[in-house]
C-alpha cells in the first residue's frame, strides 16, 4: 500500500508528486484524525448511504468516552494516592 503513495525512487520531488496524484486519483475523500468532524462531514457528503449519521454516532461515543475515561482516571489516581 505504501508503494502507491511513496514509490522507492531517488527523486523525492517526483515521488511526492506521484503520491499526490495517486491520492487524488484513487481516494475521493481523505480524512484527517485531527479534523475528525470535518472528515466525517466530507464522507457524509460523498457517501451519504454509508455515513449520513456518522457525525451523530461519533458525538455520542465521544461524550461517552470522556465520561468513561474521566471515571477511570479518577479511580486510578485515587488508588495511587
Phi and psi in degrees as a GROMACS rama.xvg file:
@    title "Ramachandran Plot"
@    xaxis  label "Phi"
@    yaxis  label "Psi"
@TYPE xy
-64.8028  -25.1102  UNK-2
-63.5133  -30.9958  UNK-3
-63.1248  -43.7217  UNK-4
-80.6167  -46.1665  UNK-5
-129.183  84.9298  UNK-6
-63.5444  149.959  UNK-7
-79.8924  92.7759  UNK-8
-133.875  153.428  UNK-9
-71.9787  -33.6788  UNK-10
-82.3646  99.1156  UNK-11
-69.4425  -30.0687  UNK-12
-64.474  -45.1568  UNK-13
-61.921  -42.7021  UNK-14
-63.3548  -40.4801  UNK-15
-66.1896  -42.0328  UNK-16
-63.9532  -39.0852  UNK-17
-65.1222  -40.7416  UNK-18
-62.9987  -44.6516  UNK-19
-60.4864  -43.664  UNK-20
-61.2315  -42.7296  UNK-21
-64.747  -39.6095  UNK-22
-63.9599  -45.9543  UNK-23
-64.0748  -39.2287  UNK-24
-72.6815  -42.1485  UNK-25
-103.638  -14.7557  UNK-26
-125.854  107.257  UNK-27
-67.0017  -29.1537  UNK-28
-137.02  133.194  UNK-29
-120.99  113.408  UNK-30
-88.4963  153.611  UNK-31
-125.19  127.286  UNK-32
-61.2827  -33.917  UNK-33
-65.4051  -20.364  UNK-34
-122.607  55.815  UNK-35
-60.8182  -45.6252  UNK-36
-63.9819  -43.0674  UNK-37
-64.2384  -38.1526  UNK-38
-65.356  -43.1818  UNK-39
-65.6197  -37.8373  UNK-40
-64.6925  -39.6756  UNK-41
-64.2703  -41.3536  UNK-42
-63.9848  -39.929  UNK-43
-65.2324  -36.3242  UNK-44
-68.6387  -40.7396  UNK-45
-80.0862  -38.3858  UNK-46
-130.553  70.7868  UNK-47
-63.1136  -29.8873  UNK-48
-60.9544  -37.3599  UNK-49
-94.2714  -30.8016  UNK-50
-121.332  17.5149  UNK-51
-62.934  -32.9136  UNK-52
-108.145  15.943  UNK-53
-62.3641  -41.1021  UNK-54
-67.7524  -35.3994  UNK-55
-65.6274  -44.7822  UNK-56
-64.9511  -42.5249  UNK-57
-59.7003  -46.8324  UNK-58
-63.7677  -37.4161  UNK-59
-62.5193  -48.9587  UNK-60
-72.1697  -29.799  UNK-61
-65.1226  -44.0076  UNK-62
-63.7503  -42.5879  UNK-63
-64.113  -42.4184  UNK-64
-66.922  -34.4186  UNK-65
-64.7946  -42.8532  UNK-66
-62.8868  -45.6794  UNK-67
-61.8478  -48.0278  UNK-68
-66.1327  -43.2231  UNK-69
-64.0923  -38.2919  UNK-70
-63.4666  -46.693  UNK-71
-70.7417  -33.3141  UNK-72
-67.1558  -41.2384  UNK-73
-61.5386  -45.2872  UNK-74
-61.9378  -42.102  UNK-75
-61.7467  -47.3416  UNK-76
-69.6513  -30.3161  UNK-77
-67.2962  -36.0044  UNK-78
-70.3461  -34.4792  UNK-79
-68.6721  -43.7625  UNK-80
